[in-house]
Amino acid sequence: MRTRKATFETKADIKRNFRVCDAKGCKNEGLYKAPKDRDLKEYYHFCLDCVRKYNKDWNYFKDLSFEEIEKEQKEEIYGAKTKKFGVKNMDDIINNSDDVLNIFKRFKSSAGKTDRIKAEIKKSAKENRALKLFGLNFPFSASDLKKSYKDLVKKHHPDKHQGSKDKESQFKKIVEYKDVLDKLLKKIESC
């Protein structure tokens, strides 16, 4: 069985490694480093009490104007200048990537989808009337249809208008066109 050798420092080793605090008149051990200037290349060695006092009084931004301070902080936070990441760049990345992990799959499938849907799906006159009544633009989403339908039902419900025949026929047309738009939405989603 192997045992570890205990290492002991001798008094000579302790004296050799002992660093006196750099503060005037202090004889304690200087265990704590504090920078001498803004370059942060040279350091003082202080005891705990002296380093606390030094840090309290030391100002890294001493003798700098507000603009210089702001510039230095921005460089420190943001590093090198960055380029704007625009839509063109994103399209290039999506279309030219190997995308082994299918990260951009969602984006690839939606790129140009609106144009493709408009070209593939031919709307009937009834579907066009339904879109106009509901105030929707083609292609539309399920949430758009749901919101528009809810608003129209609230506005034209027969109970709200004391059984008006005109409002009742309008309400029936809304319900009928809702079915038409539901079928159209299924076509959109299948593309």
FENWO-V560571 format. One record per helix or strand of 2 or more residues. SS is the DSSP state (helix for helix, strand for strand). FROM is the first residue (numbers start at 1). TO is the last residue. If there is no record, write none. Layout:
SS&FROM&TO, SS&FROM&TO
This chain:
helix&11&17, strand&32&35, strand&43&46, helix&48&57, helix&66&78, helix&87&96, helix&105&110, helix&113&120, helix&125&134, helix&142&156, helix&158&161, helix&165&190
